[in-house]
Amino acid sequence: MTVRDTVRWAATHGAMRLAIRAQVRRGNPDAEVLSDPAVREDPYGHYERLRTAEPFGRGAFARVSVHHDVCTEVLRSDDFGVIGGARPEGLPPVLRTVLRLAGPRKSIGPIDPPSMLAVDPPEHTRYRRLVSRAFTARAVAHLRERTGQIAAELLDDLERDAAAGRPVDLVARYASLLPVTVISEMLGVPVAMREQFLAWGDGATPSLDMGLSLTTHRSVERNLAELDAWFRGHLGRLRQDPGDDLLSQLATLVDDDGSGLTEKELVATAALVFGAGFETTVNLIGNGAALLFAAPDQRRLLLDDPSLWPNAVDEMLRVESPVQRTGRRVKRDTTVRGVHLREGELVLLGLAAANRDPEMFEDPHRFDVTRGNARDHVAFSSGIHFCLGAALARMEGEVALRALFERFPDLSLAGAGTRRRTIILRGYESLPVTLGHPVTAPSDEHSTAVPG
């Protein structure tokens, strides 16, 4: 790690860590979520401390809202833009100067332009248009059968462990492998490298968080650099020998104006789509399984009426949002629910808290697979930055969890799961389970592809 990298850390995460500690001393509940791993195990009580009659509360760094209607309005408004790069907005002038002198990072991270997460129209419109056809409802419907096949293959492997009576880590052996295999096949990335990609993903995802320690920051930078280098080489190979996958199309694409994606745009788009294609779905599957372990009555409802599975997945996304929060920058002076916001201000949106807003969801902390408005959650954000892979994630979660619980009806926890240490992404790092006696898989190899 270079001196410049250390300077960048000090001007961003280092300064944020000091500010968070100061807010914790003042009793700020949002700062406690950011700073205390024990609080992050169950942050929802702290979120409720921010829920007042006012549209916005006092966060660690900016205004924060936990209201469903406010979050939706901000996410859909043209008066707000994404917070890109190393988040220099809001930093004191001296730190902005230090950050500028340190220069940009060498590799491209998920929150750095030209990543779709870090740009607004017209750039965002262009990048999204180029990749959206791979994630249409029709395209996802075509993937359902293949996803069922992948689930069946992974469950076959687990069944061999069930015969030996050994507990297994549901995250490592199933929840992570299914979505990374699906997205690898979609994008033309070698499936044989899926363990490496999962390792890179785990190492890079803290880059979404604020106030990283220097050690974690160094790990993030190393993983991002390795992933960046691999994608540059892979995309170069696809230019020479393209296939029929999405990355091959992007690598050889000519846009309407006769230009293609630049090298930086191509790497940023490829890495983001690939990583986002499995990271949140891993959390959805793990969180969903844990919710069903804790609610045997809801598990029984799904066993008795499998048509509830699609709604159950949305309820899982609502109750345990894989993405807990997001941020927006005020692009021009505006007013939200009577509150005047000035250009340049930052607004944090507690997606997970908005999904438990009692004004929107009756008895909001209760997990109910029959909830009539479960799909009204904002776990996938809203507006122009609504998650491109939402349909894919929903389908994978439904197929994966239904196949799992139907194959292993006696599935149970074999110990306490371990939560990921990240703030923005909420999920399990490991979830030990005892499989129990499996139900023999039907002879039709496509049987796990749930109709729909």
C-alpha positions in Angstrom: 0.0 0.0 0.0 1.4 3.3 -1.1 1.7 6.5 1.0 -1.0 8.1 -1.2 -3.3 5.2 -0.4 -2.7 5.8 3.3 -3.3 9.5 2.9 -6.6 8.7 1.0 -7.7 6.5 3.9 -6.8 9.2 6.5 -8.8 11.9 4.6 -11.8 9.7 4.2 -12.3 6.7 6.4 -9.9 7.8 9.1 -11.6 11.2 9.4 -15.0 9.4 9.4 -13.9 7.1 12.2 -13.1 10.1 14.4 -16.4 11.8 13.6 -18.4 8.6 14.3 -16.7 8.2 17.7 -17.6 11.8 18.5 -21.3 11.1 17.6 -21.3 7.9 19.7 -20.2 9.9 22.7 -23.2 12.2 22.1 -25.6 9.2 22.1 -26.4 9.3 18.3 -28.1 5.9 17.5 -27.1 6.0 13.9 -23.5 6.4 14.9 -23.8 3.4 17.2 -24.9 1.2 14.3 -21.9 2.3 12.3 -19.4 1.8 15.1 -20.5 -1.2 17.2 -20.6 -4.7 15.7 -22.8 -5.9 18.6 -25.4 -3.3 17.7 -25.3 -4.4 14.1 -26.3 -7.9 15.1 -29.8 -6.5 15.6 -29.9 -2.8 14.6 -33.6 -2.4 14.3 -34.1 -1.1 17.8 -31.6 1.6 17.1 -33.4 2.4 13.9 -36.6 3.0 15.8 -34.8 5.6 18.0 -34.5 7.6 14.8 -38.2 7.3 14.0 -39.9 10.5 15.1 -42.7 12.5 13.5 -40.1 14.6 11.7 -39.2 13.5 8.1 -35.5 13.5 8.9 -33.5 12.7 12.0 -29.9 13.5 12.9 -27.5 10.8 11.5 -23.8 10.4 12.1 -22.9 12.6 9.1 -26.0 13.9 7.6 -29.8 14.0 7.8 -31.2 10.5 7.9 -34.7 9.3 7.2 -36.3 6.0 8.3 -39.7 6.8 6.8 -41.0 4.8 3.8 -42.7 7.8 2.1 -39.7 10.1 2.5 -37.2 7.5 1.3 -39.3 6.8 -1.8 -39.7 10.5 -2.6 -36.0 11.2 -2.4 -35.1 8.1 -4.4 -37.5 9.1 -7.2 -36.7 12.8 -7.3 -34.5 14.4 -9.9 -33.4 16.9 -7.2 -31.1 14.3 -5.7 -28.1 12.5 -7.2 -25.9 9.6 -6.1 -22.8 10.1 -3.9 -19.9 9.0 -6.0 -16.2 8.5 -5.6 -14.5 8.6 -2.2 -17.4 10.7 -0.8 -15.5 14.0 -0.6 -18.8 15.9 -0.2 -19.3 17.1 3.3 -15.6 16.8 4.2 -13.9 19.9 5.7 -12.0 21.9 3.0 -8.5 20.7 4.3 -9.5 17.1 3.9 -10.9 17.7 0.5 -7.6 19.2 -0.5 -5.6 16.3 0.9 -7.9 13.9 -0.9 -7.4 15.8 -4.2 -3.6 15.7 -3.7 -3.6 12.0 -3.0 -5.3 11.4 -6.4 -7.7 8.7 -7.4 -7.3 5.0 -6.5 -5.7 2.9 -9.2 -8.4 0.3 -9.3 -12.1 0.9 -9.9 -14.4 0.3 -6.9 -18.2 0.0 -6.8 -18.7 3.5 -5.5 -16.3 5.1 -8.0 -17.3 6.6 -11.3 -18.0 5.3 -13.9 -19.7 2.6 -11.9 -23.5 2.8 -12.3 -23.8 3.2 -8.5 -21.7 6.4 -8.7 -23.1 8.3 -11.7 -26.3 10.0 -12.6 -27.9 10.6 -16.1 -26.8 10.9 -18.8 -23.9 8.4 -18.0 -26.1 6.2 -15.9 -28.8 6.0 -18.6 -26.2 4.9 -21.1 -24.6 2.2 -19.0 -28.0 0.8 -17.8 -29.3 0.6 -21.3 -26.3 -1.5 -22.4 -26.8 -4.2 -19.7 -30.6 -4.1 -19.0 -31.6 -6.6 -21.7 -29.8 -9.3 -19.8 -32.1 -8.7 -16.8 -35.5 -8.4 -18.3 -38.4 -10.4 -17.0 -38.3 -12.6 -20.1 -34.6 -13.2 -19.8 -34.9 -14.1 -16.1 -37.8 -16.5 -16.9 -35.5 -18.3 -19.3 -33.0 -18.7 -16.5 -35.4 -20.2 -14.1 -35.0 -23.8 -15.4 -31.2 -23.5 -15.3 -31.3 -22.1 -11.8 -33.3 -25.1 -10.7 -30.8 -27.4 -12.2 -27.9 -25.7 -10.4 -29.9 -25.9 -7.1 -30.5 -29.6 -7.6 -26.8 -30.2 -8.3 -25.8 -28.3 -5.1 -28.5 -30.1 -3.1 -27.2 -33.5 -4.4 -23.8 -32.6 -2.9 -25.4 -31.7 0.4 -27.4 -34.9 0.4 -24.2 -36.9 0.5 -23.3 -34.9 3.7 -26.7 -35.6 5.1 -26.1 -39.4 4.7 -22.9 -39.0 6.8 -24.7 -36.9 9.4 -22.3 -34.0 9.2 -23.5 -30.4 9.7 -22.7 -28.0 6.9 -22.3 -24.3 6.4 -25.4 -23.3 4.4 -23.7 -20.1 3.2 -20.5 -21.6 1.9 -22.1 -24.7 0.4 -25.3 -23.4 -1.0 -26.4 -19.7 -0.5 -23.2 -18.4 -2.1 -22.5 -21.0 -4.8 -25.9 -20.8 -6.4 -26.0 -17.1 -7.4 -22.3 -16.9 -8.2 -22.8 -19.9 -10.6 -25.8 -18.3 -12.2 -24.2 -14.9 -12.8 -21.0 -16.5 -14.0 -22.8 -18.5 -16.7 -24.8 -15.4 -17.7 -21.7 -13.2 -18.1 -19.3 -15.7 -19.5 -17.1 -15.8 -16.5 -15.4 -19.1 -15.7 -17.5 -21.1 -13.3 -14.4 -22.9 -12.1 -13.2 -19.6 -10.6 -16.3 -19.1 -8.4 -14.5 -19.7 -5.1 -12.0 -17.1 -6.1 -14.7 -14.6 -7.1 -16.5 -15.2 -3.8 -13.2 -14.5 -2.0 -12.7 -11.3 -3.9 -16.3 -10.3 -3.3 -16.0 -10.8 0.4 -12.8 -8.8 0.5 -14.2 -5.9 -1.5 -17.7 -5.4 -0.1 -16.6 -3.4 2.9 -15.7 -0.7 0.3 -19.4 0.3 0.5 -19.1 1.2 4.2 -17.8 4.3 6.0 -15.1 4.6 8.6 -13.1 1.5 7.7 -10.0 0.6 9.7 -6.7 0.9 7.9 -6.3 -2.9 7.9 -9.7 -3.4 6.3 -9.1 -0.6 3.9 -5.8 -2.2 2.8 -7.6 -5.6 2.3 -10.3 -3.9 0.2 -7.8 -2.1 -2.0 -5.9 -5.4 -2.5 -9.0 -7.3 -3.5 -10.3 -4.5 -5.8 -6.9 -4.4 -7.5 -6.9 -8.1 -8.1 -10.4 -8.1 -9.4 -9.7 -5.1 -11.6 -6.7 -6.8 -13.1 -8.5 -10.0 -13.8 -11.4 -8.3 -15.5 -9.1 -6.2 -17.7 -7.4 -9.4 -18.9 -10.6 -11.3 -19.3 -12.3 -8.5 -21.3 -9.2 -8.3 -23.5 -9.5 -12.0 -24.3 -13.2 -11.6 -25.1 -12.4 -8.9 -27.6 -10.3 -11.4 -29.5 -12.6 -14.4 -29.1 -16.1 -13.2 -28.1 -18.9 -15.6 -27.0 -22.6 -15.1 -26.9 -22.6 -13.9 -23.2 -23.2 -10.3 -22.0 -19.6 -9.4 -21.3 -18.6 -10.4 -24.8 -21.4 -8.2 -26.1 -20.2 -5.3 -24.0 -16.5 -5.8 -25.0 -17.4 -5.6 -28.7 -20.3 -3.2 -28.5 -20.6 -0.1 -30.7 -23.1 2.4 -29.3 -25.6 4.5 -31.3 -23.0 7.3 -31.8 -20.5 4.8 -33.2 -18.4 4.7 -30.0 -18.0 1.8 -27.6 -17.3 1.7 -23.9 -13.9 3.0 -22.8 -11.7 0.5 -21.0 -12.5 2.1 -17.7 -16.2 2.1 -18.4 -16.1 -1.5 -19.5 -14.2 -2.7 -16.4 -16.4 -0.7 -14.0 -19.6 -2.0 -15.6 -18.5 -5.6 -15.8 -17.2 -5.8 -12.3 -20.3 -4.1 -10.8 -22.8 -6.2 -12.7 -20.9 -9.4 -11.8 -20.5 -8.5 -8.1 -24.0 -7.2 -7.6 -25.3 -10.3 -9.4 -24.4 -12.5 -6.5 -23.5 -10.5 -3.4 -27.0 -9.4 -2.3 -28.6 -12.7 -3.4 -26.2 -14.6 -1.1 -27.6 -12.4 1.8 -31.2 -12.9 0.7 -30.9 -16.7 0.7 -29.1 -16.8 4.1 -31.4 -14.3 5.7 -34.5 -16.0 4.3 -33.4 -19.4 5.7 -32.7 -17.9 9.1 -36.1 -16.2 9.2 -37.8 -19.6 8.4 -35.8 -21.3 11.1 -37.1 -18.8 13.6 -40.7 -19.0 12.4 -41.9 -22.6 12.1 -45.5 -21.5 11.6 -44.5 -19.5 8.5 -42.4 -22.5 7.3 -45.5 -24.7 7.6 -47.6 -22.2 5.6 -45.1 -22.5 2.7 -45.1 -26.3 2.9 -48.9 -26.4 2.8 -49.2 -23.7 0.0 -46.0 -23.4 -2.2 -47.8 -20.7 -4.2 -46.8 -18.3 -1.3 -43.1 -18.6 -2.1 -42.8 -15.5 -4.3 -44.5 -13.3 -1.7 -42.4 -14.9 1.0 -39.3 -13.8 -0.7 -40.5 -10.2 -0.8 -41.3 -10.5 2.9 -37.8 -11.7 3.6 -36.4 -8.7 1.6 -38.6 -6.4 3.7 -37.8 -7.8 7.1 -34.1 -8.4 6.6 -33.0 -6.1 3.8 -29.7 -7.3 2.2 -28.9 -3.6 1.6 -29.5 -1.6 4.8 -29.0 2.0 3.6 -28.1 4.2 0.8 -27.3 7.9 0.4 -28.1 10.8 -1.9 -26.7 14.3 -2.5 -29.0 17.3 -3.0 -28.4 18.5 -6.5 -30.4 21.7 -6.2 -32.3 23.5 -3.4 -35.5 21.6 -2.7 -38.1 20.8 -0.2 -39.2 17.3 1.1 -42.2 17.0 3.4 -41.8 20.6 4.4 -38.1 20.4 5.1 -35.8 22.7 3.1 -32.7 21.0 1.8 -29.8 23.0 0.4 -27.7 22.1 -2.7 -24.7 19.9 -1.6 -26.3 18.5 1.5 -26.2 14.7 2.1 -29.2 12.6 2.9 -29.0 9.0 4.2 -31.9 6.7 3.6 -32.4 3.8 6.0 -33.9 1.3 3.6 -34.1 -1.4 6.2 -35.9 0.9 8.7 -38.2 2.2 6.0 -39.2 -1.4 5.3 -40.4 -1.6 8.9 -42.3 1.7 8.9 -45.6 1.2 10.8 -47.2 3.8 8.6 -46.7 1.5 5.6 -46.7 -2.0 7.1 -49.0 -3.2 9.8 -47.2 -4.9 12.7 -44.0 -4.2 10.8 -41.5 -6.3 12.8 -43.6 -9.5 12.3 -42.4 -11.9 9.6 -45.6 -12.8 7.6 -45.3 -14.7 4.3 -49.0 -13.9 3.6 -48.5 -10.1 4.0 -50.6 -8.4 1.3 -48.2 -5.5 0.6 -44.8 -7.2 1.2 -43.7 -6.2 -2.3 -44.0 -2.5 -1.4 -40.6 -2.7 0.3 -37.6 -0.5 -0.9 -35.0 -3.2 -0.5 -34.1 -2.8 -4.2 -34.1 1.0 -3.8 -36.5 3.0 -6.2 -36.4 5.4 -9.0 -33.8 5.3 -11.8 -31.3 3.4 -9.6 -33.8 0.7 -8.8 -31.8 -2.6 -8.7 -31.2 -3.8 -12.2 -31.1 -7.4 -11.0 -34.2 -7.3 -8.8 -36.1 -9.9 -10.9 -33.1 -12.2 -11.0 -32.6 -11.9 -7.2 -36.3 -12.6 -6.6 -36.3 -15.7 -8.9 -33.0 -17.1 -7.4 -34.2 -16.6 -3.9 -37.5 -18.3 -4.6 -36.0 -21.3 -6.5 -33.1 -21.7 -4.0 -35.1 -21.6 -0.8 -38.1 -23.6 -2.0 -35.8 -26.3 -3.4 -33.7 -26.4 -0.2 -36.7 -26.7 2.3 -38.5 -29.2 0.1 -35.4 -31.4 -0.3 -34.6 -31.2 3.5 -37.9 -30.7 5.4 -36.1 -31.4 8.7 -33.4 -28.8 8.1 -32.5 -27.1 11.3 -29.8 -24.8 12.8 -26.7 -26.5 14.1 -25.4 -23.5 16.1 -25.5 -19.7 16.0 -24.8 -18.2 12.6 -22.1 -15.5 12.2 -23.2 -12.2 10.7 -21.1 -10.4 8.1 -19.2 -7.5 9.6 -20.3 -5.1 6.9 -22.7 -2.2 7.6 -24.4 -1.6 4.2 -24.8 -5.2 3.3 -26.5 -7.4 5.9 -26.3 -11.2 5.7 -24.6 -14.2 7.1 -20.9 -15.1 6.9 -21.7 -18.6 8.0 -24.9 -20.5 8.9 -24.3 -24.0 10.3 -27.2 -26.4 9.7 -28.1 -30.0 10.2 -29.7 -31.3 7.1 -31.8 -34.1 8.4 -33.4 -36.8 6.3 -33.7 -35.7 2.7 -36.7 -36.2 0.5 -35.5 -38.1 -2.6 -35.3 -35.8 -5.5 -37.7 -36.7 -8.4 -36.1 -38.3 -11.4 -36.9 -35.3 -13.6 -33.7 -33.3 -13.4 -35.6 -30.1 -14.0 -38.1 -30.5 -11.2 -36.6 -27.9 -8.9 -37.3 -25.2 -11.5 -40.4 -23.8 -9.8 -43.2 -23.0 -12.3 -44.0 -19.4 -12.8 
